[in-house]
């Protein structure tokens, strides 16, 4: 799995074969209801039980020249930096009417430079929260049924958790 997602910058290290996926828990009910315009609080607790692949120092691979800054991917296989990360995405429902705060890192392989994705150069993975709790809010602009998917990754393995949200019209 790791090589298909460019884990640990595309490494073929044999230790990746026994890498354990992150542990993930979401506080609160799996099914939630909210009105249009009201925030849903999302708290995810993620950890990397084997801390492998180990995170790199933030900025250790940051480009140092303009040429390096705007250089696109150099290989045919995308690469993802190592280190625990977590993000929410809209898995079912119109994503264009859902806003997350803070803005979430992409959970798909967007390899364009500076695309807010673990697969986009310069592969900057933010430091995880000290307490392992990622706190976010989602606000919906249209009624409907949505599935929010939380994704924890160490850059090589992934763990998913879905939250079902029913959004109703605002009270009059």
Buried (B, 14 or more C-beta within 10 A) or exposed (E): EBEEBBBBBBBEEEEBEEBBBBEBBBEEEEEBEBEBEBBBEBBBBBBBEBEBBEBBEEEEBEBEEEEEEEEEBEEEEBBBBBBBBBBBBBBBBEEEBBEBEEEBBBBEBBBEBEBEBBBBBBBBBBEBEEEBBBEBBBBBEEBBEBEBBBBBBBBBBBBEBEBBBEBEEEEE
